[in-house]
Amino acid sequence: MEKTSFFFRPAARALALCLVIAPVLAAAPAVARKAERGVESAHQPVVERTDFVFDVTGESDGTLGSADRSRLNAWFSALRLGYGDHVSLASAGGSLALRDAVGEVVGRYGLLVEGDAPVTAGEAPAGGVRVVVSRSTASVPGCPSWRDKAEADFVGGLSDNYGCAAASNLAAMVADPRDLVEGRASDIDPTNGVSGKAIKAYQEKAPTGAGGLQAMSAGGK
């Protein structure tokens, strides 16, 4: 029985491979990115919140013992508690003296204990309170983005990297990332502010030239 063998040269082998792959690529058309022709960037800061939980057990008389006070203070120091963090008590139990003592420790870090606490797994021990530290971070996913090139844009749309710088700077500079989600209401009355009083005094002060011009003569001997 005679056998027939076929030998492909390297160039012919590469050509045959291309002929096989070409129909596969042609069957899967590329999906073009949506052209953004407005001024609003598609990249916006995303805020994520993390809750840290610490259970404090009071003494028999309902006060905060020195050992628990040291443990709570060490936990705050490890978390680097500071401005932008929100501290709350999740448990309604515990004596008033215990809750006030926890608030005193929190006050050493320049913060106040807030009323509403997020829902956490489990409960505080009997006679104790659960301290919850909520920390939020802001970031801009997908930035920077160099998926497209400005010189290859033939539809008049925005670059995919448009707005990344402004959004990333805002996320990095905001002191409390929760302000990006909830905002903050102004509780300052401008009529009672110091700046308002200064403006009012400036407006009510008589002009320096209200008394007329002084009569002056050259005089001399």
C-alpha positions in Angstrom: 0.0 0.0 0.0 1.5 3.3 -1.0 1.5 6.1 1.4 1.4 9.7 0.4 3.0 12.3 2.7 2.5 16.1 2.6 5.2 18.5 3.9 4.4 22.2 4.4 7.1 24.7 4.3 7.1 27.3 7.2 5.6 30.0 5.0 2.9 27.7 3.7 2.1 26.5 7.2 1.6 30.0 8.5 -0.6 30.9 5.5 -2.8 27.9 6.2 -3.1 28.8 9.9 -4.1 32.3 9.0 -6.8 31.0 6.6 -8.2 29.0 9.4 -8.2 31.8 12.0 -9.6 34.5 9.7 -13.2 33.2 9.5 -13.2 32.9 13.3 -12.2 36.5 13.8 -14.7 37.6 11.2 -17.5 35.9 13.0 -16.9 37.9 16.2 -17.3 41.6 15.4 -15.7 44.0 17.8 -18.1 45.9 20.0 -17.5 49.7 19.8 -17.5 51.8 23.0 -20.4 54.2 23.4 -19.4 57.6 22.3 -19.8 60.2 25.1 -20.4 63.6 23.6 -21.5 65.4 26.8 -19.4 67.1 29.5 -20.4 64.7 32.3 -17.6 62.2 33.0 -18.5 58.5 33.2 -15.9 58.1 36.0 -17.3 59.1 39.4 -15.9 58.4 43.0 -17.2 55.2 44.6 -17.6 55.2 48.4 -17.1 52.0 50.4 -17.7 51.6 54.1 -16.1 49.2 56.6 -17.4 48.7 60.1 -15.1 47.7 62.9 -16.7 46.2 66.1 -15.4 46.1 69.6 -17.4 44.8 72.6 -16.9 46.5 76.0 -18.0 44.7 79.2 -18.7 46.9 82.2 -17.8 46.3 85.8 -20.3 45.0 88.3 -21.3 48.6 89.3 -21.9 49.5 85.6 -18.7 51.6 85.1 -15.8 51.1 82.7 -12.9 49.4 84.3 -9.3 50.4 83.8 -8.5 47.1 81.9 -11.3 47.6 79.5 -10.5 51.3 79.2 -6.9 50.4 78.2 -8.1 47.8 75.7 -10.5 50.3 74.1 -7.8 52.9 73.9 -5.4 50.5 72.3 -8.0 49.4 69.8 -8.6 53.1 68.8 -4.9 53.6 68.5 -4.5 50.6 66.3 -7.2 51.8 64.0 -5.7 55.3 64.0 -9.0 56.8 64.8 -9.4 60.3 63.5 -11.5 62.8 61.6 -13.7 61.1 59.0 -14.4 58.1 61.2 -17.9 57.7 62.8 -18.2 56.1 66.2 -21.5 54.8 67.5 -22.9 52.4 70.1 -24.8 49.5 68.6 -26.3 48.1 71.8 -29.1 49.9 73.7 -28.0 48.1 76.9 -25.3 49.0 79.3 -25.5 51.6 82.0 -25.4 55.3 81.4 -22.1 55.6 83.2 -20.5 52.9 80.9 -21.8 54.8 77.8 -20.5 58.1 79.1 -17.1 56.5 79.8 -16.8 55.2 76.3 -17.8 58.6 75.0 -15.0 60.1 77.1 -12.4 57.8 75.5 -13.7 58.7 72.1 -13.5 62.4 72.9 -9.8 62.1 73.3 -9.5 61.5 69.6 -11.5 64.6 68.8 -14.7 62.7 67.9 -18.2 62.3 69.4 -20.4 59.2 69.7 -23.2 59.3 67.2 -26.7 58.0 67.8 -27.5 55.6 65.0 -25.2 52.6 64.5 -25.1 50.2 61.4 -26.4 46.7 61.8 -23.7 44.2 62.8 -23.6 40.5 63.3 -24.1 39.3 66.8 -24.9 41.2 70.0 -23.0 42.9 72.7 -22.5 40.9 76.0 -25.0 41.3 78.8 -24.5 44.6 80.6 -22.0 45.8 78.0 -22.0 47.9 74.9 -20.8 47.4 71.3 -18.6 50.1 69.9 -18.8 50.4 66.1 -16.3 52.4 64.1 -17.5 53.1 60.5 -14.8 54.1 58.1 -15.4 55.1 54.5 -13.0 55.3 51.6 -13.5 56.9 48.2 -11.9 55.7 45.0 -12.4 55.8 41.2 -12.4 52.3 39.7 -10.9 52.1 36.2 -8.8 55.2 36.4 -6.6 56.0 34.7 -7.8 54.5 31.5 -5.8 54.4 28.3 -8.0 52.0 26.3 -8.5 54.4 23.4 -6.3 57.0 21.7 -7.3 60.5 21.0 -5.8 60.5 17.5 -8.0 57.5 16.6 -11.3 59.1 17.6 -13.5 59.6 14.5 -16.8 60.0 16.3 -16.2 63.2 18.2 -16.6 61.6 21.6 -14.8 62.1 24.9 -11.7 60.1 25.7 -12.2 57.2 28.0 -9.8 58.8 30.4 -11.8 62.0 30.5 -12.7 63.1 34.1 -10.3 60.6 35.8 -8.0 63.4 37.1 -10.9 65.5 38.6 -12.7 62.5 40.1 -9.5 61.0 41.6 -8.4 64.3 43.1 -11.9 64.7 44.7 -11.8 61.2 46.1 -8.3 61.8 47.5 -9.0 65.3 49.0 -12.4 64.8 50.6 -12.0 64.7 54.4 -15.2 62.6 55.0 -16.0 60.4 52.0 -19.6 60.0 53.3 -20.2 63.6 52.3 -20.0 62.5 48.7 -23.1 60.3 49.3 -25.1 62.0 52.0 -24.0 65.6 51.7 -24.0 67.9 54.7 -26.6 70.4 55.7 -25.5 73.9 56.7 -26.6 74.8 60.2 -24.9 78.2 60.2 -27.0 81.4 60.1 -25.1 83.9 57.9 -26.8 86.8 59.6 -25.3 85.9 62.9 -21.8 85.1 61.6 -18.7 87.2 62.2 -18.3 87.7 58.5 -21.9 89.0 58.3 -21.2 91.6 61.0 -18.0 92.8 59.3 -19.9 93.3 56.0 -22.7 95.1 57.8 -20.2 97.5 59.6 -18.5 98.2 56.3 -21.8 99.0 54.6 -23.1 101.3 57.3 -19.8 103.2 57.8 -20.0 106.7 56.4 -17.6 107.4 53.5 -14.5 109.3 54.3 -15.3 112.1 51.9 -18.7 112.8 53.4 -17.5 115.9 55.2 -16.4 117.7 52.0 -12.9 118.7 50.9 -10.6 120.7 53.2 -9.7 124.2 52.2 -6.0 124.5 51.5 -3.9 127.4 50.4 -0.3 127.5 49.1 0.6 130.3 51.6 4.2 130.9 52.2 6.3 134.0 53.1 
